[in-house]
Amino acid sequence: MSTVTVGLSISADGYVAGPNDGPANPLGDGGHRLFAWMNAGPARNRINRWLCPPTASLPVVEGWTTGCGALLAGRRTFDIANGWRDGHPVDAPIFVVTHRAPTEGEWHPKLRFVTGGVEEAVRLASEVAGDGVVSASAAGLARSLLGAGLLDELELNVVPCLLGGGVSLFGGIGPAQYDLEQLSVIPSDGVTHVRYRVSR
């Protein structure tokens, strides 16, 4: 059975992108800081053209590339990423949750649109992932998974910066409260990897 996780880099004040994000400014103002660590390691740590992490981060990133069986994304992330038509750092099928699938354009060859909601997307991704990880990488989708009781774990790559605004990971989740069980903390250069299990 697959594990559904949200895996995102995040600022210390809780943002996964800076202000004014969009297709012309994909990470928002200052948001490049959240991803700098992924390519800041020595050459010997090179995994692919996107990923060359610090040594302490290497097991975490290798876990993404070997353990991820499917990816989940929202339509806004798809649009901002230009459909990952030039490739994705993790070579796995991508399921994009959307109300309306585009009928033309170019996108990742392993990408599939899901119009039946987050529950259907998790079901389809889990079928593909098997015992692997289903990893979501969008703030709105993370909130939907949490609210639907479908989120098993959080893997947050906390970067020591304050963006002061932008896309909040869990802003607006409403009055619901959740307990998290800490599974691991891995300090690294320019990032701290924190993993939690969502208690139900």
RANOR-V260015 format. One line per field, one symbol per residue. ss: DSSP state (2 for helix, 1 for strand, 0 for the rest). Layout:
ss=???
//
This chain:
ss=00111111111000111010010010001022220222200022200000000022222222222221111111222222022200000000111110000000000000111100022222222222200011110022222222200000111111100000001100000000000111111111001111111100
//
